Amino acid sequence: MIAAFGEPTGQGLTQIGELLIALALSAAIGVEREIRQKSAGLRTHTLVGFASALIMVVSKYGFTDVLDGHIVLDPSRVAAQIVSGIGFIGGGLIFVRRDVVRGLTTAAAVWLTAAVGMAAGAGLWLLALLVTAGYFLVMVALTPLAARLPRSKYAPSLLHLTYLDRQGILRRVIEYCTEHGFVIGRLSVDRSDPESGTVSVTLAVQGGGSTSELTARLAELDGVLTVSSDDTNAPQL
C-alpha cells in the first residue's frame, strides 16, 4: 500500500494537495473572468490550471517505472509542451473586429493560469499563491489606473453611427468632429437596407479629446439614432 501510494510514484498526499491547490487557484481566476462574461470563463481556466498541474506531476514522476542505470530522461520536456500547447488556446481567444484586437487580456489570463497550475504541480505552491494574488491586484487596481491614463492623440478610435438618411446628418457629424479637434482618417458607409430609411457609417477618428464624450455629444444630434465606439486605446479586459 505504501509502495503503491508513496512519494516516489507521484501518487501521494503531497501530489494530491498540489493538484487541489491548482484547482482552487485556477477556479478563483476563472470566477473573475466569468463575472466579466469573457469567452474563457470559470470552466476553461479551471481546466487549464488543473491540467497543467497534472502534466507537471506526470513530467516529474510518470517515468520512474522505466528508469534504470542506463536510461536518462529530461523531466522538463513534457512540462515544456504546456507552454506550446497553451498558445493554441490563447490564439483562439484573440480576434480582430473592425481593426480592433479583442481577447488579449483573456488570453493572457489563460496563459497565467497555466503557469499557476505548473507552479502548483511542481510543488511551488507559495509562488502559485503569490502569482494568483498578483493577478487580482492587476485586474482590480490597474484597470482604473489604465482608464485614467491620457490617451495618445494618434491612437485611432472607431465610431459606429446609425442615422436617418437624406437629412445632411453625416455632414453635421463630420463638422462636429473636426470642430472638437478630431481628425477623420477613414469612413465607410453601409446602405444594405435602403428601405429602412437609415444609414450605418463607421468613422475612424483621431484626436486628444475624450472619445466617450464625443460619442455622447453625437448621440444628441437630431437624426442620429445610435452611436457606439470601439476605443483601440481602451483596456480590453
Buried (B, 14 or more C-beta within 10 A) or exposed (E): EEEEEEEEBBBBEEBEEBBEBBBBBBBBBBBBBBEEEBBBBBEBBBBBBBBBBBBBBBBBBBBEEEEEEEEEEEBEEBBEEBEEBBBEBBEEBBEEEEEBEBBBBBBBBBBBBBBBBBBBBBBBBEBBBEBBEEBEEBBEEEEEEEEEEEBEEEBBBBBBBBBBEEBEBBEBBBEBBEEBEBEBEEBEEEEEEEEEEBBBBBBBBBBEBEBEEBBEBBEEBEBBEEBEBBBBBBBBB
